[in-house]
Amino acid sequence: MLTFYNELHAQHRGRYEIFRGEMVPCFEKPERVDSVLAELGRRGLGKIVTPHGVPLMSLERIHTPRYLHFLRGAWNEWLALDPANAGKDAFPSVWPVRTLRDDIEPDDFCAKLGLYSMDNGTPLTAGTWTAAKTGADCAVNAAHALRLGERGAFVLSRPPGHHAGADFFGGYCFLNNAALAAQHMLDDGARKVAILDIDYHHGNGTQSIFYHRDDVLFVSIHADPRSEYPFYLGHADERGEGAGLGFNMNLPLAAGSTAQAWFAALETACIRLGSFAPDALVVSLGVDTFAGDPLSRFLLQSADYLKIGERLAYLNLPTAFIFEGGYAVKELGTNVVNVLEGYETAL
């Protein structure tokens, strides 16, 4: 397993987030990656490298130029409002919902922040762009490594990505690493690519990016959005539109679902992946399905993650694993590396 490590991830370090109406310490924090990196080193599971930088136009294959321009300069705009803002994270407070217009970018920074976001629980910090861009570099590098012959690659980076849409951030995510990896594979010669999202929360950004396309199959196993974030997407009747009809599969499960129920959904997902016959697979690897996760309500145990890796290995596809959610920091490294080890040792 070749791991692409974002050594600049800690430049994105939120002071707090707004969670259920309260300001609390951030769940999405640098220690998450540190836990996984330490476990990778302990087990010696392959080579760990840093990525080569990729041009901005690679990101424009997924994200709009207007959004990228905003994200690159957002912190400077925040500081221009008041130098004292250097000691504060930036949060949105107004959003263009329903009948409000989103085609005209406001001059007001706080209004722009709302234009490009989906929630107020995702702090924008001084190092957000650097960390997110280097994570995107990791994703594109991992995709390219598969095309060069690697069987498996792992993107160890934060902030995560699967909630980020073409022109918005949210759910702790700013750039959609899974979507960038899949698109690079297509640009690099693949005919079809599949994305399997196994994070506890639905990958709404990834779904939206590919919803009208038939060259990327998106399959997600996640908590029922009627009760869990992102709430407004991830239902079973969302099957794609236009050319993409039939190329989106959501498998929502009730909060409190057991490992048995979860693995039944995984088998359904794998059958659909097999029928699609992609050239490569991208896995949005969230391990917040763990029973001890503070933000989630599934009941998987650490040993189950070995079985996940083993089952994915039997799809026999070049696979890029993209680190997403998982907030039980103490067990996080074990759970993530169990998936990778299961994949590596199955065949």
C-alpha positions in Angstrom: 0.0 0.0 0.0 1.5 3.3 -1.1 0.4 6.1 1.2 0.4 9.8 0.1 0.7 11.8 3.3 -0.3 15.4 3.6 2.4 16.8 5.9 0.7 20.2 5.9 -2.6 19.0 7.2 -2.2 20.5 10.6 -2.2 24.0 9.1 -5.9 23.6 9.2 -6.6 23.7 12.9 -10.0 25.0 13.9 -10.3 26.5 17.3 -13.9 25.4 17.8 -17.0 24.4 15.8 -20.7 25.0 16.3 -22.3 21.7 17.2 -26.0 21.4 18.1 -26.1 25.1 18.9 -23.1 25.2 21.1 -19.4 26.1 20.5 -17.3 23.0 21.3 -13.7 22.0 20.5 -13.4 20.7 17.0 -14.0 17.0 16.5 -12.0 17.2 13.2 -8.5 17.9 14.4 -4.9 17.1 13.5 -4.6 14.3 16.0 -6.9 12.2 13.7 -4.2 12.0 11.0 -1.4 11.6 13.6 -3.2 8.5 15.0 -3.3 6.8 11.6 0.2 7.8 10.7 1.6 6.3 13.9 -0.3 3.0 13.3 0.9 2.8 9.7 4.5 3.2 10.9 4.0 0.6 13.7 2.8 -2.0 11.2 5.1 -1.0 8.4 2.3 -1.2 5.8 4.1 0.1 2.7 5.9 3.2 1.7 4.8 6.7 2.9 5.5 9.6 0.5 4.5 13.2 0.1 2.7 14.3 -3.1 3.9 16.4 -6.0 1.9 19.6 -6.4 -0.7 19.6 -9.1 -1.9 22.7 -11.1 -5.0 24.5 -10.2 -6.6 23.4 -13.5 -6.7 19.9 -12.1 -9.0 21.1 -9.3 -11.1 22.9 -11.9 -12.1 19.6 -13.3 -14.3 19.2 -10.2 -14.6 22.6 -8.5 -15.7 25.9 -10.1 -13.1 28.6 -10.7 -15.2 31.1 -8.8 -15.3 28.8 -5.7 -11.5 28.1 -5.9 -10.7 31.8 -6.3 -12.7 32.5 -3.2 -11.2 29.7 -1.1 -7.7 30.7 -2.0 -8.2 34.3 -0.9 -10.8 33.9 1.9 -8.4 34.2 4.9 -6.9 37.4 3.5 -10.3 38.8 3.0 -11.2 37.9 6.6 -8.1 39.6 7.9 -8.9 42.7 5.8 -12.1 43.2 7.7 -10.2 43.5 11.0 -6.6 42.5 11.9 -8.0 41.1 15.2 -9.7 38.3 13.1 -6.3 36.6 13.0 -7.3 35.2 16.4 -10.7 34.0 15.2 -11.9 31.3 12.8 -14.4 32.5 10.1 -17.9 31.1 10.1 -20.9 31.8 7.8 -24.1 33.2 9.2 -26.4 33.7 6.1 -27.1 31.4 3.2 -28.9 31.9 -0.2 -31.6 29.3 0.2 -34.8 28.7 -1.7 -35.7 31.8 -3.8 -32.5 33.8 -3.0 -30.0 34.2 -5.8 -26.6 32.6 -5.9 -25.4 33.6 -9.4 -24.1 37.0 -8.2 -21.2 37.0 -5.8 -21.7 39.6 -3.0 -19.0 42.0 -2.1 -19.5 41.5 1.6 -17.2 38.8 2.9 -19.6 37.2 5.3 -22.2 36.9 2.6 -19.7 35.3 0.3 -18.8 32.9 3.0 -22.4 31.8 3.2 -22.7 31.6 -0.6 -19.9 29.0 -0.6 -20.9 26.9 2.4 -23.6 24.6 3.6 -23.3 24.8 7.4 -21.8 26.8 10.2 -19.9 23.9 11.8 -17.0 24.1 9.4 -14.4 26.7 10.5 -12.3 28.4 7.9 -8.8 29.0 9.3 -5.5 30.6 8.3 -4.2 27.3 6.9 -7.4 25.9 5.4 -6.4 26.4 1.8 -2.9 25.1 2.2 -4.1 21.9 3.9 -7.0 21.3 1.6 -4.9 21.9 -1.6 -2.1 19.6 -0.4 -4.8 17.0 0.3 -6.1 17.4 -3.2 -2.5 16.9 -4.5 -2.4 13.6 -2.5 -5.6 12.5 -4.1 -4.5 13.2 -7.7 -1.1 11.6 -7.0 -2.8 8.5 -5.6 -5.0 8.2 -8.7 -2.0 8.5 -11.0 -0.1 5.9 -9.0 -2.9 3.4 -9.8 -2.6 4.1 -13.5 1.1 3.5 -13.2 0.5 0.1 -11.8 0.0 0.3 -8.0 -2.7 -2.1 -6.8 -3.6 0.1 -3.9 -3.0 3.7 -2.7 -4.0 5.6 0.4 -4.6 9.3 0.8 -3.8 10.3 4.4 -5.0 13.9 4.7 -7.3 16.2 6.4 -9.6 18.2 6.2 -11.8 15.4 4.6 -13.6 16.0 1.4 -16.8 14.0 0.6 -19.3 16.7 1.7 -17.6 19.4 -0.5 -19.5 20.1 -3.7 -18.4 21.8 -6.9 -18.8 25.2 -5.3 -19.3 24.9 -1.6 -17.7 23.6 1.6 -19.3 22.0 4.7 -19.2 19.0 6.9 -15.5 19.7 7.7 -14.8 19.4 3.9 -13.4 22.0 1.4 -12.1 20.1 -1.6 -13.6 16.8 -2.7 -10.6 14.4 -2.8 -12.6 11.4 -3.8 -14.1 13.2 -6.8 -10.7 14.6 -7.8 -9.2 11.1 -7.7 -12.0 9.6 -9.8 -11.8 12.5 -12.3 -8.1 12.2 -12.7 -8.4 8.5 -13.4 -10.8 9.2 -16.2 -8.6 12.0 -17.6 -5.7 9.5 -17.4 -7.4 7.0 -19.6 -9.9 5.0 -17.5 -13.3 4.4 -19.1 -15.3 4.0 -16.0 -14.6 4.6 -12.3 -16.6 3.6 -9.2 -16.7 5.5 -5.9 -17.8 3.6 -2.7 -18.4 5.8 0.2 -18.5 4.0 3.6 -18.4 7.0 5.9 -21.2 7.1 8.5 -22.4 10.3 6.8 -23.6 10.5 3.2 -21.1 11.9 0.7 -23.5 14.6 -0.6 -20.8 16.5 -2.4 -19.6 13.5 -4.3 -23.1 12.4 -5.3 -24.0 15.9 -6.6 -20.8 16.2 -8.6 -21.4 13.0 -10.6 -25.3 12.8 -10.4 -25.8 13.4 -14.1 -23.0 11.2 -15.4 -22.7 7.6 -16.4 -18.9 7.3 -16.3 -18.8 7.3 -12.5 -20.9 5.1 -10.3 -21.4 6.4 -6.8 -22.5 4.0 -4.1 -22.9 5.1 -0.5 -23.6 3.2 2.7 -24.6 5.7 5.5 -26.9 6.7 8.2 -30.4 7.6 7.3 -30.3 11.4 6.4 -33.7 11.9 8.1 -31.9 11.9 11.4 -28.2 12.3 10.5 -26.0 14.9 8.7 -26.2 16.0 5.9 -30.0 15.6 6.3 -31.0 16.9 2.9 -29.4 14.2 0.6 -28.7 10.5 0.7 -32.2 8.9 0.4 -32.6 5.6 -1.5 -34.7 7.1 -4.2 -31.8 9.3 -5.4 -30.7 7.2 -8.4 -29.2 9.8 -10.7 -30.6 12.0 -13.4 -30.3 12.2 -17.2 -27.3 10.2 -18.4 -26.6 9.4 -14.8 -29.9 7.7 -14.1 -29.1 4.3 -12.4 -25.5 5.3 -11.6 -26.2 6.5 -8.1 -27.0 4.1 -5.3 -27.7 5.1 -1.7 -28.0 2.5 1.0 -29.2 4.4 4.1 -29.3 2.5 7.4 -31.1 3.3 10.7 -29.1 4.7 13.5 -28.0 1.9 15.8 -27.5 -0.6 12.9 -25.4 -3.6 13.7 -22.4 -4.9 11.9 -24.6 -7.6 10.4 -26.9 -5.0 8.8 -24.0 -3.0 7.7 -22.2 -5.9 6.0 -25.4 -6.9 4.2 -25.5 -3.4 2.7 -21.8 -3.8 1.8 -22.6 -7.0 -0.1 -25.4 -5.2 -2.0 -22.9 -2.4 -2.9 -20.3 -4.9 -4.0 -22.7 -6.7 -6.3 -23.6 -3.3 -8.0 -19.9 -2.4 -8.3 -19.2 -5.7 -9.9 -22.0 -5.3 -12.5 -20.7 -1.8 -13.3 -17.3 -3.3 -14.1 -15.2 -0.2 -13.5 -11.5 0.2 -14.3 -10.7 1.4 -10.8 -12.3 2.0 -7.5 -12.2 5.0 -5.1 -13.2 4.3 -1.5 -14.2 7.2 0.7 -12.9 5.7 3.8 -14.7 7.0 6.9 -14.5 4.9 10.0 -17.0 6.8 12.0 -19.1 3.7 11.7 -17.2 2.5 14.8 -19.3 1.8 17.9 -17.2 4.2 20.0 -17.4 7.2 17.6 -18.6 10.4 19.4 -20.6 11.7 16.3 -22.1 8.4 15.1 -24.5 5.6 15.9 -23.5 2.4 14.1 -22.0 -0.6 16.0 -19.0 -1.8 14.0 -16.0 -3.0 16.0 -12.3 -2.8 15.2 -12.1 -6.3 13.9 -14.9 -5.6 11.4 -12.6 -3.2 9.5 -10.2 -6.0 8.6 -13.2 -7.8 7.0 -14.2 -4.6 5.0 -10.7 -4.5 3.5 -10.8 -8.2 2.6 -14.2 -7.9 0.9 -13.1 -4.9 -1.1 -9.9 -6.8 -2.2 -12.1 -9.4 -3.8 -13.5 -6.9 -6.2 -10.0 -7.1 -7.8 -9.8 -3.5 -8.8 -7.0 -0.9 -8.5 -8.2 1.0 -5.4 -7.5 4.4 -4.0 -8.6 4.8 -0.3 -9.3 8.4 0.7 -9.4 9.2 4.4 -12.6 10.8 5.4 -14.4 10.7 8.8 -13.7 9.0 12.1 -13.5 10.9 15.4 -12.7 8.3 18.1 -9.1 9.3 17.9 -7.7 6.6 20.3 -9.0 3.8 18.0 -8.9 5.6 14.7 -5.4 4.5 13.6 -6.2 0.8 14.3 -9.6 1.0 12.5 -8.2 2.7 9.4 -5.1 0.6 9.0 -7.2 -2.6 9.6 -9.1 -1.8 6.4 -5.8 -1.3 4.5 -4.2 -4.4 5.9 -7.3 -6.5 5.2 -7.2 -5.3 1.6 -3.4 -5.9 1.3 -3.4 -9.4 2.7 -6.7 -10.8 1.2 -5.3 -11.8 -2.2 
